[in-house]
Each structure stands twice: as C-alpha cells, then as structure tokens.
Amino acid sequence: MKNVGTIDRLTRIVIGLGVLSLVFVLEGGIRFVGLLGLVFLLTGLAGSCLMYRMLGVSTCKR
C-alpha cells in the first residue's frame, strides 16, 4: 500500500542521493553514515514508508 505522495517521493529520492554521495566524499568510518541515504532512496522509489504506516500518516492524495 502506497503512503508516500509525489512531492514526498521526489524529496526522498533527492535527499537519499545526496546523503548516499557522502560515502564517496567522506573518509574513514564516518563515511558509512552515507548509507542511511539508501533508506530515503528506497522509500522514495517504492512509494511506501514503514514509519508512515506505523504512525497512520499518508501524503498520497485520496
């Protein structure tokens, strides 16, 4: 069930790609913080967010 609207999806994809790029920019162990970008990227691409579902939130138009 999709619960992430269009603008929310695009925002998540852009933020996800930005945070994911930190893997290539940062050095040392802190660079793996960039892998958190995968969460934003995948929820944006899938159109579904587990946290939204648990909270009963939806940004999709009805």
N, C-alpha and C positions, 0 to 999 in steps of 0.2 A: 504494500500500500504506500503510495507516494504521499509525502507530507512536507516536501520542500518545493516552494514556488520557483518561478523562473528567475526572478531577480536574486533570490536567495541562492539558487543553484549557481548562477554566474559568479556571484560574490565568493561563494565557497571554492569554486574552481580557480579563480584568480588568486585568492589568498593561499590556497593549497599549493599552487605552483610557486608562489613567492616564498613560502616557508620551506618548501621542498628544495628550492635552489640554495638554501643555506648549507645543505650537505656538501655542495661544491665550493662554497665561498669560505666557510669557517674551517678552522684547523683543530686538531685534537679531538678529544672525546665529546666536546660540546657540539660538534658538527652533527651528531646524530639526533639532536633536537629537531633538526630539519625534517626528520622522518615523520614528525607529527603532521606535516603537511599532507601526508597520504590520507589521513582521516578526513580532512576538509575536501581533498580532491575526490576521494571515493564516494563520500556522501553527496557531493555535488553532482557527480556523474550518475550515481544511482537514483538520485531524487528522493532518497529516504534517509531519515536520521533517527537513530535509536533513541537518542536523548529527547528529541521532539516527541516521539511516540510515548516514552515513559511519562513525560510531562503533559501529554494531551494537547500539544501545540501543532498547528499546521499553518504553513504560509501559502498553501495552494488555494487558488480560487475555487469556490464551490460551484 
